[in-house]
C-alpha cells in the first residue's frame, strides 16, 4: 500500500511538472514527505535493521564510527527509485547514498519547520495534497521564497549534523581553523580548536548539489530560487556559535578548547521567518543577469535576504489552482488580536464555536524506580472554527 502511494505521488509530480514550471523543490518535496508516511533510511528490500549496520571507520577518521557501508547494488536500488531532474544528482546519490538519506531527512526537517512557523497564518504550509503545494510553487511569491530558503537550510543542517555525529563515511567533524576563536588571544592562556565542530561546509556543498542543480541562472525564476536557497544556508553559516571550555589546574584556564556549533533549527526558522517578513519585491534587470529591487527607494537585498517576484495569492478563499486551501474550517482563537485570532484568520467571516471533549494525562505520580504513572482526565473546552 505504501509503495503504491509513493508511486502515485511521483507520477503525479512528473505529470504536473510537464504542464507547470518546475523548480528544485518539485521532486524534493514529495520525496521528503514520504518520511512522514514510513521512514526507511535504506532501500525497502534490505532486510537488515538500520539499528544494526555494518560499521566502518573509527572515531577521528574520515568517516565516523557509526558510518554505514552500502553495496553498489543497494545504492543503485535506492537511488533508482527517485526521479532525479538532473543526472548528476543520481550520480551523487549512488556515490554517497548515506549522505543522500540525510539530504532527504533535512528537507523533511525544513518542511516541518515551515509548518511550525505558519501554523497560525492564512497559509499554513499544508502538505496534505502535494499537487496543491506544487501549484503554489509555480507562483514566485513570498511563501515560495520561504520554502526554498527553509528547505535548503534543512538539507545543509541535516547533512552537517550527520557528519559530526559520525553517521557518514565521507565526512566527519569540521577541520580546525587557523584563526583563533573570538576572545581567545586576550584570555592570556593557550587555545586550540578541539571538540567536534559541525561540518557546515560539507552540508552547504550537499545542499547546493541537490537544491541548486535544477535551477537556471539565466531567468528571473532561477535567479530568485538560487538567491533564496543561499539565503537559507546563510541563516546557518552566519549564526554559527563558538563554544569554549577551559582546562587547567584548580579551575585555571591554562588551555582553552573551542569548537563551532550550529544554532538550533528552530532559531534558523525564526531567522528565515524574520527575512520573510522583510522580503524584497524584485525584478530582473535589463541585462537579465541579476535581480534588483522594484522600488529604488527600498534597500538593495543582501545575500541573506529573502526575495520574491510575484504577489501572493488570496489565501482567504480556496483556490487550489493557486495553491490556496482557504481558511474555512481552520481553528482560531476568539480572544486573540494576533494572526491566530478569529477576525484575521477567518478573514472577517464569522466563526462557529462548539464544545469538545479531550483526554489528557493528569494526577501523575513517580514510582521508585523509575516509572511515572498518570490517570486520564477528560477536559471540555470551547473550540472555534472559521466558517
PyMOL commands that set and color helices and strands:
alter all, ss='L'
color gray80, all
select helices_A, chain A and resi 2-19+25-36+72-80+87-95+97-117+130-137+142-164+185-187+200-212+220-237+249-251+265-277+320-322+342-345
alter helices_A, ss='H'
color red, helices_A
select strands_A, chain A and resi 190-193+241-247+255-261+280-284+291-293+307-308+318-319+324-325+331-332+351-367+371-386
alter strands_A, ss='S'
color yellow, strands_A
deselect
rebuild
show_as cartoon
